[in-house]
Amino acid sequence: MEALPESFLSVFRGIQRFEEAVTQMVAPVREKRRVLVNVVCRDLRIPPPPADFSLPPATFEKASPPPPPRVAAALTGLSEVVDTTLQYLKQETHSKLDQILNEYHKIDLSPLFASKVGNVIRSFQAVDAETLRQAA
């Protein structure tokens, strides 16, 4: 295999550092979930499930009693983080990674536009959100 240019190695290292930072953020969440499960199981005097335990989707279909108010508020807060902050992080991450990819991989669509497919592509028109809502 041919050696990668030093300039690309720094790009690769930068992306790898970002990936490690994101992974380091997830690890404590998993650990806290594991500790919580172990504490609850100990209090209920039942054996804890295996470390890789995950609830099957059918479990969530059953109605269950609501958690205590402070726990419900914390869960709502976590959902808000997912809906806002993590969504923003995801969008920004993909945008920045796409910028990097576009620098190293140019997509030449000119042969596509020169073919009959190009006429179909040219026929597409931009539409506003209201038009899309009405079409749905």
C-alpha positions in Angstrom: 0.0 0.0 0.0 1.3 3.4 -0.9 2.0 5.8 2.0 -0.5 8.5 2.7 0.7 12.1 2.3 1.7 13.7 5.6 -1.0 16.4 5.1 -3.7 13.8 5.0 -2.4 12.0 8.0 -3.0 15.2 10.0 -6.6 15.3 8.7 -7.0 11.7 9.6 -5.6 12.3 13.1 -8.0 15.3 13.6 -11.0 13.3 12.7 -9.8 10.4 14.9 -9.4 12.8 17.8 -13.0 14.1 17.3 -14.3 10.5 17.1 -12.5 9.6 20.4 -13.9 12.7 22.1 -17.4 11.7 21.1 -16.8 8.1 22.3 -15.4 9.4 25.6 -18.7 11.2 26.0 -20.8 8.1 25.5 -18.7 5.8 27.8 -19.8 7.6 31.1 -23.5 7.4 30.1 -23.2 3.7 29.6 -21.4 3.3 32.9 -24.0 5.4 34.8 -26.8 3.3 33.2 -25.0 0.1 34.3 -24.6 1.4 37.9 -28.2 2.4 38.0 -29.4 -1.0 36.9 -27.1 -2.7 39.5 -28.3 -0.4 42.3 -32.0 -1.0 41.5 -31.4 -4.8 41.1 -29.6 -4.9 44.5 -32.4 -2.9 46.2 -35.0 -5.3 44.7 -32.8 -8.3 45.6 -32.7 -9.7 42.1 -29.6 -10.6 40.1 -28.4 -7.9 37.7 -28.6 -8.6 34.0 -25.5 -9.1 31.9 -23.4 -6.0 31.1 -24.5 -6.0 27.5 -28.2 -6.2 28.4 -30.6 -4.1 26.5 -34.4 -4.0 26.7 -36.3 -5.5 23.8 -38.4 -3.0 21.8 -41.6 -4.8 22.9 -40.9 -3.8 26.5 -41.6 -0.1 25.6 -45.0 -0.9 24.2 -46.4 -1.8 27.6 -47.8 1.0 29.8 -45.7 1.4 32.9 -46.1 3.6 36.0 -44.5 7.0 35.7 -41.1 7.5 37.4 -40.7 9.9 40.4 -41.1 13.6 39.4 -37.4 14.5 39.7 -36.5 11.4 37.5 -39.2 12.3 35.0 -37.8 15.9 34.8 -34.3 14.6 34.3 -35.5 12.2 31.5 -37.3 15.1 29.9 -34.1 17.1 30.0 -32.2 14.3 28.4 -34.8 14.1 25.6 -34.4 17.8 25.1 -30.6 17.4 24.8 -31.1 14.7 22.2 -33.6 16.9 20.3 -31.5 20.0 20.3 -27.8 19.8 21.3 -27.2 16.3 19.9 -29.1 17.0 16.7 -27.1 20.2 16.2 -23.8 18.2 16.9 -24.9 15.6 14.4 -25.7 18.2 11.7 -22.5 20.2 12.3 -20.4 17.0 12.3 -21.8 15.8 9.0 -21.4 19.2 7.5 -17.7 19.5 8.5 -16.9 15.9 7.5 -18.6 16.6 4.1 -16.4 19.7 3.7 -13.4 17.6 4.3 -14.6 14.8 1.9 -15.4 17.4 -0.8 -11.9 18.7 -0.6 -10.4 15.2 -1.3 -13.1 13.8 -3.6 -14.5 15.9 -6.4 -17.7 14.7 -7.9 -18.0 15.4 -11.6 -21.6 15.4 -12.7 -21.0 16.8 -16.1 -21.3 13.4 -17.9 -24.6 12.9 -16.1 -26.0 16.3 -17.3 -24.7 15.6 -20.8 -26.8 12.4 -21.0 -30.6 12.0 -21.2 -30.7 11.8 -17.4 -29.5 15.4 -17.4 -32.8 16.6 -18.9 -34.7 14.9 -16.1 -32.5 16.4 -13.5 -32.9 19.9 -15.0 -36.7 19.5 -14.9 -36.7 19.4 -11.1 -37.8 22.7 -9.5 -37.4 24.0 -6.0 -40.6 24.1 -3.9 -41.4 25.7 -0.6 -42.4 23.9 2.6 -46.1 24.8 2.1 -46.2 23.1 -1.3 -44.6 20.0 0.2 -47.1 19.9 3.1 -50.0 20.1 0.6 -48.5 17.3 -1.5 -48.3 15.0 1.6 
